[in-house]
Amino acid sequence: PVGRPVIVEITSKDVIHNLCLTPMRMAQDATPGVRAHFWFRPTKTGKWDIICGQLCGPGHSGMKATLEVVEQKEFDEFMKDNGEEARKAAAAAATAPAPAK
């Protein structure tokens, strides 16, 4: 939601990647075996591209995602409809073992 802090945890399973969110002036390397964090506070609603900012291999050009910042009411509705599934996914991720070094 717009105006609320966002904390992103990032890691990699294979090689060094980089989560790059240029409009938010944020980038963080994703290093195998390391859990890194960054945070930001979105100031306006909209959709922005997320890319891999590190040339990482033949699939690099396909590493794209979208960040969507919405109003609090829309976020609350999304969480109401999808919250249980998100909680299960978050719990599974939190208990997953760290990648072997």
N, CA, C and O of each residue as an XYZ file, in Angstrom:
404
protein
N       0.821     -1.205      0.000
C       0.000      0.000      0.000
C       0.863      1.266      0.000
O       1.951      1.293      0.574
N       0.369      2.276     -0.634
C       1.081      3.542     -0.714
C       1.284      4.110      0.701
O       0.388      4.048      1.543
N       2.465      4.655      0.937
C       2.759      5.302      2.209
C       3.191      4.381      3.332
O       3.566      4.871      4.397
N       3.157      3.067      3.147
C       3.579      2.122      4.191
C       4.940      1.534      3.844
O       5.205      1.238      2.679
N       5.799      1.361      4.833
C       7.117      0.781      4.558
C       7.007     -0.638      3.993
O       6.144     -1.420      4.391
N       7.897     -0.942      3.063
C       7.991     -2.271      2.455
C       9.372     -2.813      2.769
O      10.373     -2.130      2.550
N       9.436     -4.027      3.278
C      10.715     -4.688      3.537
C      10.808     -5.877      2.592
O       9.906     -6.714      2.546
N      11.903     -5.947      1.840
C      12.111     -7.027      0.877
C      13.290     -7.864      1.335
O      14.370     -7.339      1.606
N      13.077     -9.175      1.421
C      14.169    -10.110      1.712
C      14.534    -10.765      0.396
O      13.662    -11.206     -0.353
N      15.819    -10.827      0.120
C      16.263    -11.336     -1.171
C      17.441    -12.289     -0.994
O      18.339    -12.049     -0.187
N      17.417    -13.371     -1.765
C      18.521    -14.323     -1.803
C      18.514    -14.982     -3.183
O      17.651    -14.689     -4.010
N      19.448    -15.846     -3.421
C      19.542    -16.543     -4.696
C      19.868    -18.006     -4.440
O      20.509    -18.350     -3.447
N      19.418    -18.855     -5.348
C      19.724    -20.283     -5.236
C      20.870    -20.712     -6.143
O      21.418    -21.802     -5.982
N      21.243    -19.836     -7.118
C      22.234    -20.296     -8.082
C      23.435    -19.360     -8.226
O      24.536    -19.718     -7.807
N      23.256    -18.193     -8.797
C      24.352    -17.255     -9.034
C      23.958    -15.887     -8.465
O      22.854    -15.727     -7.944
N      24.840    -14.918     -8.563
C      24.512    -13.578     -8.094
C      23.519    -12.931     -9.060
O      23.739    -12.879    -10.270
N      22.435    -12.448     -8.495
C      21.430    -11.680     -9.221
C      21.376    -10.304     -8.558
O      22.140    -10.023     -7.635
N      20.470     -9.453     -9.033
C      20.285     -8.141     -8.420
C      18.846     -7.717     -8.637
O      18.397     -7.576     -9.774
N      18.117     -7.512     -7.534
C      16.756     -7.012     -7.636
C      16.847     -5.501     -7.774
O      17.283     -4.812     -6.853
N      16.437     -4.992     -8.924
C      16.567     -3.568     -9.226
C      15.189     -2.962     -9.438
O      14.445     -3.372    -10.329
N      14.863     -1.990     -8.614
C      13.596     -1.262     -8.691
C      13.946      0.203     -8.886
O      13.899      1.003     -7.952
N      14.296      0.532    -10.116
C      14.826      1.851    -10.447
C      13.929      3.006    -10.013
O      14.446      3.967     -9.443
N      12.603      2.972    -10.249
C      11.781      4.120     -9.852
C      11.803      4.412     -8.350
O      11.557      5.544     -7.933
N      12.097      3.391     -7.537
C      12.176      3.591     -6.089
C      13.622      3.846     -5.651
O      13.906      3.999     -4.463
N      14.528      3.889     -6.633
C      15.960      4.072     -6.379
C      16.503      2.999     -5.436
O      17.256      3.282     -4.503
N      16.095      1.758     -5.710
C      16.481      0.635     -4.866
C      17.108     -0.459     -5.725
O      16.636     -0.747     -6.825
N      18.162     -1.056     -5.217
C      18.772     -2.233     -5.834
C      19.484     -3.007     -4.741
O      20.051     -2.419     -3.820
N      19.454     -4.318     -4.845
C      20.112     -5.158     -3.851
C      20.590     -6.427     -4.537
O      19.826     -7.082     -5.246
N      21.859     -6.772     -4.325
C      22.370     -8.030     -4.850
C      21.707     -9.200     -4.145
O      21.406     -9.140     -2.952
N      21.486    -10.260     -4.900
C      20.985    -11.531     -4.378
C      22.135    -12.521     -4.509
O      22.466    -12.962     -5.610
N      22.732    -12.859     -3.391
C      23.907    -13.720     -3.362
C      23.525    -15.084     -2.796
O      22.857    -15.152     -1.765
N      23.939    -16.182     -3.455
C      23.613    -17.504     -2.918
C      24.076    -17.661     -1.474
O      25.212    -17.327     -1.135
N      23.186    -18.172     -0.630
C      23.517    -18.421      0.769
C      23.426    -17.207      1.678
O      23.693    -17.320      2.874
N      23.058    -16.056      1.147
C      22.973    -14.829      1.951
C      21.551    -14.288      1.862
O      20.986    -14.193      0.773
N      20.978    -13.937      3.001
C      19.663    -13.285      3.021
C      19.890    -11.801      3.249
O      20.297    -11.381      4.333
N      19.625    -11.020      2.227
C      19.796     -9.567      2.304
C      18.420     -8.911      2.401
O      17.411     -9.503      2.017
N      18.390     -7.684      2.917
C      17.141     -6.948      3.077
C      17.304     -5.530      2.561
O      18.398     -4.968      2.612
N      16.226     -4.954      2.067
C      16.172     -3.517      1.845
C      14.741     -3.064      2.083
O      13.801     -3.856      2.022
N      14.598     -1.788      2.353
C      13.258     -1.266      2.583
C      13.091      0.077      1.905
O      14.055      0.802      1.657
N      11.840      0.386      1.612
C      11.480      1.664      1.016
C      10.020      1.955      1.363
O       9.301      1.079      1.842
N       9.595      3.180      1.119
C       8.214      3.582      1.360
C       7.670      4.180      0.056
O       8.051      5.291     -0.314
N       6.778      3.454     -0.650
C       6.224      3.992     -1.891
C       5.414      5.256     -1.625
O       4.655      5.321     -0.658
N       5.575      6.251     -2.479
C       4.912      7.537     -2.262
C       3.766      7.800     -3.227
O       3.024      8.767     -3.055
N       3.610      6.947     -4.248
C       2.464      7.117     -5.145
C       2.055      5.770     -5.717
O       2.860      4.843     -5.804
N       0.791      5.680     -6.105
C       0.269      4.432     -6.666
C       0.718      4.287     -8.114
O       1.050      5.265     -8.783
N       0.720      3.042     -8.579
C       1.100      2.763     -9.955
C       1.763      1.410    -10.081
O       1.863      0.659     -9.111
N       2.218      1.104    -11.293
C       2.921     -0.146    -11.575
C       4.306      0.184    -12.102
O       4.468      1.063    -12.949
N       5.314     -0.535    -11.589
C       6.692     -0.320    -12.010
C       7.374     -1.651    -12.274
O       7.057     -2.663    -11.650
N       8.322     -1.634    -13.214
C       9.077     -2.836    -13.554
C      10.133     -3.136    -12.502
O      10.772     -2.237    -11.955
N      10.297     -4.424    -12.238
C      11.394     -4.939    -11.420
C      12.243     -5.768    -12.372
O      11.714     -6.592    -13.117
N      13.536     -5.559    -12.354
C      14.427     -6.301    -13.250
C      15.596     -6.885    -12.464
O      15.837     -6.515    -11.315
N      16.306     -7.792    -13.094
C      17.566     -8.276    -12.550
C      18.653     -7.334    -13.064
O      18.866     -7.225    -14.272
N      19.335     -6.660    -12.151
C      20.344     -5.680    -12.526
C      21.743     -6.249    -12.636
O      22.713     -5.494    -12.703
N      21.863     -7.573    -12.655
C      23.171     -8.227    -12.739
C      23.130     -9.223    -13.881
O      22.280    -10.114    -13.890
N      24.028     -9.093    -14.843
C      24.078    -10.053    -15.945
C      24.383    -11.426    -15.350
O      25.494    -11.672    -14.881
N      23.390    -12.320    -15.373
C      23.481    -13.539    -14.579
C      23.471    -14.829    -15.393
O      23.642    -15.909    -14.827
N      23.278    -14.743    -16.691
C      23.270    -15.954    -17.496
C      22.288    -15.842    -18.641
O      21.738    -14.768    -18.884
N      22.055    -16.951    -19.359
C      21.234    -16.904    -20.565
C      19.770    -16.518    -20.322
O      19.116    -16.026    -21.241
N      19.246    -16.724    -19.127
C      17.858    -16.367    -18.837
C      17.690    -14.961    -18.286
O      16.588    -14.573    -17.899
N      18.768    -14.199    -18.248
C      18.759    -12.868    -17.632
C      17.665    -11.965    -18.191
O      16.967    -11.301    -17.424
N      17.504    -11.927    -19.505
C      16.550    -10.999    -20.115
C      15.099    -11.320    -19.757
O      14.223    -10.467    -19.899
N      14.843    -12.534    -19.300
C      13.485    -12.915    -18.923
C      13.154    -12.685    -17.462
O      12.034    -12.953    -17.027
N      14.125    -12.188    -16.697
C      13.902    -11.981    -15.258
C      13.251    -10.620    -15.035
O      13.925     -9.617    -14.800
N      11.922    -10.616    -15.114
C      11.166     -9.380    -14.964
C       9.983     -9.632    -14.040
O       9.464    -10.745    -13.964
N       9.574     -8.606    -13.356
C       8.382     -8.665    -12.504
C       7.797     -7.262    -12.448
O       8.353     -6.324    -13.019
N       6.684     -7.128    -11.764
C       6.032     -5.833    -11.640
C       5.711     -5.561    -10.182
O       5.222     -6.434     -9.465
N       5.990     -4.348     -9.757
C       5.580     -3.873     -8.434
C       4.330     -3.041     -8.637
O       4.322     -2.119     -9.453
N       3.277     -3.358     -7.906
C       2.045     -2.569     -7.981
C       1.796     -1.948     -6.616
O       1.666     -2.652     -5.615
N       1.730     -0.631     -6.587
C       1.443      0.116     -5.358
C       0.002      0.579     -5.450
O      -0.397      1.222     -6.421
N      -0.780      0.244     -4.425
C      -2.211      0.552     -4.425
C      -2.592      1.318     -3.160
O      -1.804      1.410     -2.219
N      -3.789      1.858     -3.147
C      -4.315      2.526     -1.967
C      -4.561      1.484     -0.871
O      -4.732      0.300     -1.160
N      -4.579      1.933      0.382
C      -4.744      1.040      1.531
C      -6.024      0.205      1.418
O      -6.003     -0.989      1.715
N      -7.125      0.809      0.997
C      -8.399      0.087      0.896
C      -8.290     -1.075     -0.091
O      -8.767     -2.174      0.194
N      -7.675     -0.846     -1.232
C      -7.504     -1.906     -2.230
C      -6.590     -3.011     -1.692
O      -6.831     -4.193     -1.934
N      -5.552     -2.625     -0.970
C      -4.649     -3.610     -0.368
C      -5.392     -4.464      0.660
O      -5.229     -5.684      0.692
N      -6.210     -3.820      1.501
C      -6.979     -4.551      2.518
C      -7.920     -5.565      1.869
O      -8.066     -6.681      2.369
N      -8.558     -5.186      0.760
C      -9.444     -6.105      0.043
C      -8.654     -7.279     -0.532
O      -9.104     -8.423     -0.474
N      -7.478     -6.991     -1.087
C      -6.621     -8.047     -1.625
C      -6.226     -9.023     -0.514
O      -6.282    -10.238     -0.703
N      -5.832     -8.494      0.629
C      -5.420     -9.358      1.740
C      -6.592    -10.175      2.279
O      -6.419    -11.324      2.686
N      -7.770     -9.585      2.281
C      -8.949    -10.318      2.733
C      -9.200    -11.519      1.832
O      -9.519    -12.608      2.309
N      -9.054    -11.313      0.520
C      -9.300    -12.379     -0.440
C      -8.153    -13.387     -0.537
O      -8.387    -14.556     -0.842
N      -6.917    -12.947     -0.282
C      -5.733    -13.792     -0.509
C      -4.862    -13.979      0.720
O      -3.806    -14.606      0.631
N      -5.270    -13.460      1.850
C      -4.437    -13.440      3.046
C      -4.013    -14.802      3.554
O      -2.850    -14.990      3.911
N      -4.930    -15.756      3.594
C      -4.596    -17.072      4.134
C      -3.540    -17.765      3.281
O      -2.607    -18.371      3.808
N      -3.690    -17.675      1.974
C      -2.699    -18.265      1.066
C      -1.337    -17.598      1.243
O      -0.306    -18.270      1.239
N      -1.338    -16.273      1.400
C      -0.081    -15.538      1.593
C       0.569    -15.916      2.917
O       1.789    -16.070      2.984
N      -0.225    -16.066      3.966
C       0.335    -16.461      5.279
C       0.986    -17.837      5.203
O       2.060    -18.051      5.765
N       0.337    -18.768      4.507
C       0.908    -20.111      4.366
C       2.225    -20.066      3.596
O       3.189    -20.731      3.974
N       2.268    -19.288      2.522
C       3.487    -19.169      1.724
C       4.596    -18.522      2.535
O       5.747    -18.954      2.468
N       4.260    -17.481      3.308
C       5.261    -16.806      4.138
C       5.791    -17.739      5.216
O       6.991    -17.751      5.490
N       4.908    -18.522      5.833
C       5.340    -19.464      6.870
C       6.254    -20.535      6.286
O       7.245    -20.918      6.908
N       5.920    -21.016      5.092
C       6.753    -22.040      4.443
C       8.124    -21.465      4.094
O       9.140    -22.143      4.249
N       8.156    -20.228      3.628
C       9.429    -19.590      3.277
C      10.267    -19.353      4.520
O      11.488    -19.504      4.477
N       9.637    -18.987      5.621
C      10.377    -18.691      6.850
C      11.000    -19.943      7.448
O      12.033    -19.857      8.111
N      10.396    -21.099      7.228
C      10.915    -22.337      7.804
C      11.811    -23.111      6.835
O      12.407    -24.122      7.208
N      11.904    -22.636      5.597
C      12.751    -23.313      4.599
C      14.223    -23.189      5.006
O      14.654    -22.123      5.447
N      14.986    -24.260      4.862
C      16.412    -24.179      5.200
C      17.150    -23.242      4.273
O      16.793    -23.095      3.105
N      18.190    -22.605      4.806
C      19.032    -21.723      3.990
C      19.775    -22.560      2.952
O      20.100    -23.719      3.214
N      20.046    -21.995      1.789
C      20.785    -22.744      0.757
C      22.146    -23.187      1.272
O      22.801    -22.471      2.030
N      22.564    -24.380      0.851
C      23.874    -24.902      1.253
C      24.980    -24.066      0.612
O      24.850    -23.594     -0.517
N      26.057    -23.896      1.353
C      27.191    -23.106      0.846
C      28.176    -24.000      0.134
O      29.196    -23.523     -0.362
